[in-house]
């Protein structure tokens, strides 16, 4: 596969290890010297001249040249990945956007852990740093073991996922509780017939009867509120369990 042909791969400065694997396959019949000689011409034009001027290229030693390529471009990849990770952590996440966040977080961290740029323990600390305060306040007692050490990343991730699910359910429950007509609206509607009755039969309905109806209406409103609060408390308890 000749360099510059329509089907030839082109290295643009990212993913050097993957590109070398492909390059080794398409040049498997070439010698190490030939591989070194041809490599810059499978690169973007902005990289070609800078590679030709290196001592590793002049030596025509493929292993030496390959080492130089990985050392040079993989560092750039890692720097870019770490920058992306820092940005992701600083932006934090919402409950609705949690899955997208954790996918990106795990993907970038896997690359950096594999390259030795960060440790697994760093991954846990970065995840905690990304958590919203509302979550930290609730799960803080679960973040450390009895000996004071931070729990491992797998357990930390599971604890976070459970808390996000809990908060979503709680939010849904609060919306359901707030969605029926408000107590005042319900009370006004219940009082309307009584008010009309007072206008129509003002002379015939005793004052005590009017007051009794209003009291009954208020009792029903209070009972409605208590029932709603009790239902919400039970639902929250079930979610926590």
C-alpha positions in Angstrom: 0.0 0.0 0.0 1.9 3.0 -1.3 2.1 6.2 0.8 -0.3 8.9 -0.5 -2.7 6.3 -2.1 -6.4 6.6 -1.4 -6.4 3.6 0.9 -3.2 4.4 2.8 -3.5 5.3 6.5 -2.3 8.7 7.5 -0.8 9.5 11.0 -2.0 12.9 12.3 -0.3 13.0 15.6 -2.7 11.0 17.8 -3.0 7.3 18.6 0.6 6.5 17.8 0.6 2.9 19.2 -2.5 1.9 17.2 -1.0 3.5 14.1 2.3 1.7 14.5 0.4 -1.6 14.7 -1.3 -0.9 11.4 1.9 0.4 9.8 3.7 -2.8 10.8 1.0 -4.9 9.1 1.2 -3.0 5.8 5.0 -3.0 5.8 5.5 -6.5 7.0 7.5 -7.4 3.9 9.8 -4.4 4.3 13.1 -4.3 6.3 13.5 -2.2 9.4 15.5 0.3 7.5 12.8 0.6 4.8 10.1 0.9 7.4 11.9 3.9 9.0 12.6 5.5 5.6 8.9 5.3 4.5 7.2 6.2 7.8 7.2 10.0 7.5 5.4 9.7 4.2 2.5 8.0 5.9 2.1 11.0 8.1 0.3 14.3 7.8 2.5 16.9 5.9 2.7 19.0 9.0 4.7 16.2 10.7 6.8 14.8 7.8 9.7 17.3 7.8 10.1 17.3 11.6 10.4 13.5 11.6 12.9 13.4 8.8 15.3 15.7 10.7 15.5 13.4 13.8 18.6 11.4 14.6 16.4 8.3 15.0 15.3 8.6 11.4 18.8 9.2 10.1 20.0 6.0 11.8 17.4 3.9 9.8 17.0 1.8 13.0 13.3 0.9 13.1 13.2 -0.1 16.8 15.0 3.2 17.8 12.7 5.2 15.5 9.6 3.5 16.8 10.7 4.2 20.4 11.2 7.9 19.6 7.7 8.1 18.0 6.0 6.5 21.0 8.0 8.7 23.4 7.1 11.9 21.5 3.5 11.4 20.5 2.2 9.3 23.4 3.2 12.0 25.8 1.1 14.4 23.7 -1.8 12.0 23.8 -1.5 11.7 27.6 -1.3 15.5 28.1 -4.4 15.9 26.0 -6.3 13.2 27.9 -5.3 14.6 31.3 -6.5 18.0 30.2 -9.8 16.5 29.2 -10.1 14.7 32.5 -9.4 17.9 34.5 -12.1 19.7 32.5 -14.6 16.8 33.0 -14.0 16.7 36.8 -14.3 20.5 37.1 -17.7 20.5 35.3 -19.0 17.8 37.7 -22.3 16.2 36.7 -26.1 16.2 37.3 -28.2 13.2 38.2 -29.6 13.1 34.7 -26.2 13.3 33.1 -24.5 10.8 35.4 -24.2 7.9 32.9 -22.6 10.1 30.2 -20.1 11.5 32.8 -19.1 8.1 34.2 -18.6 6.6 30.8 -16.2 9.5 29.7 -14.5 9.5 33.1 -13.8 5.7 33.1 -12.6 5.9 29.4 -10.1 8.7 29.9 -8.9 7.2 33.2 -8.3 3.8 31.7 -6.0 5.4 29.1 -4.1 7.3 31.7 -3.8 4.4 34.1 -2.5 2.1 31.3 0.1 4.7 30.4 1.2 5.1 34.0 0.2 8.8 34.0 -2.2 8.3 37.0 -2.7 5.6 39.7 -6.0 3.9 40.6 -5.9 5.8 43.9 -5.8 9.1 41.9 -8.9 7.9 40.0 -10.9 7.5 43.2 -9.8 11.0 44.5 -10.7 12.6 41.1 -14.2 11.0 41.2 -14.8 12.3 44.7 -13.7 15.7 43.5 -16.2 15.6 40.7 -19.2 14.8 43.0 -21.8 17.5 43.7 -22.0 18.6 47.3 -25.5 17.2 47.7 -24.1 13.7 47.1 -20.9 14.1 49.1 -22.9 15.2 52.2 -24.9 12.0 52.0 -22.3 9.3 51.2 -19.3 10.9 53.0 -19.5 8.3 55.9 -19.3 5.5 53.4 -16.1 6.7 51.6 -13.6 5.5 54.2 -12.9 2.1 55.8 -12.5 1.6 59.5 -8.7 2.1 59.2 -9.3 5.5 57.6 -8.3 4.5 54.1 -10.3 5.5 51.1 -12.5 2.6 49.7 -11.4 1.1 46.4 -12.7 2.6 43.1 -15.1 -0.3 42.4 -16.9 0.1 45.7 -16.8 3.9 45.4 -18.3 3.8 41.9 -21.1 1.5 43.1 -21.9 3.7 46.1 -22.1 6.7 43.9 -24.4 5.0 41.4 -26.8 3.9 44.2 -26.9 7.4 45.5 -27.7 8.9 42.1 -30.6 6.3 41.7 -31.9 7.2 45.2 -31.9 11.0 44.4 -33.6 10.4 41.1 -36.4 8.4 42.8 -36.7 11.0 45.5 -37.0 13.8 42.9 -39.7 11.8 41.0 -41.6 11.3 44.2 -41.5 15.0 45.1 -42.8 15.9 41.7 -45.7 13.4 42.1 -46.6 14.8 45.5 -46.6 18.4 44.1 -48.5 17.6 41.0 -52.0 17.3 42.5 -54.0 20.6 43.1 -52.5 22.5 46.1 -54.3 22.3 49.4 -55.5 25.9 49.1 -56.9 25.3 45.7 -58.6 22.1 46.9 -59.9 24.0 49.9 -61.3 26.8 47.8 -63.1 24.4 45.5 -64.6 22.6 48.5 -65.8 25.9 50.0 -67.5 27.1 46.8 -70.7 25.1 47.2 -71.0 26.2 50.8 -70.6 29.9 49.8 -73.3 29.5 47.1 -75.5 27.9 49.7 -75.0 30.7 52.1 -76.0 33.2 49.4 -79.1 31.3 48.3 -80.3 30.2 51.8 -78.9 32.9 53.9 -82.1 33.3 55.9 -82.7 29.6 56.4 -79.3 28.1 57.1 -78.3 28.5 60.8 -74.9 30.2 61.5 -73.7 27.1 63.4 -74.3 24.9 60.4 -72.2 27.3 58.2 -69.3 27.2 60.7 -69.6 23.4 60.9 -69.2 23.0 57.1 -66.2 25.3 57.1 -64.6 23.3 60.0 -65.3 20.0 58.2 -63.7 21.3 55.0 -60.6 22.4 56.9 -60.4 19.0 58.7 -60.5 17.3 55.3 -57.8 19.6 54.0 -55.6 18.8 57.0 -56.3 15.1 56.7 -55.4 15.3 53.0 -52.1 17.0 53.8 -51.2 14.5 56.5 -52.0 11.5 54.2 -49.8 13.0 51.5 -46.9 13.6 54.0 -47.3 10.0 55.4 -47.2 8.5 51.9 -44.1 10.5 51.0 -42.3 9.5 54.2 -43.1 5.8 53.5 -41.9 6.1 49.9 -38.7 7.8 51.0 -38.1 5.0 53.6 -38.6 2.3 50.9 -36.1 4.1 48.6 -33.5 4.3 51.3 -34.0 0.6 52.1 
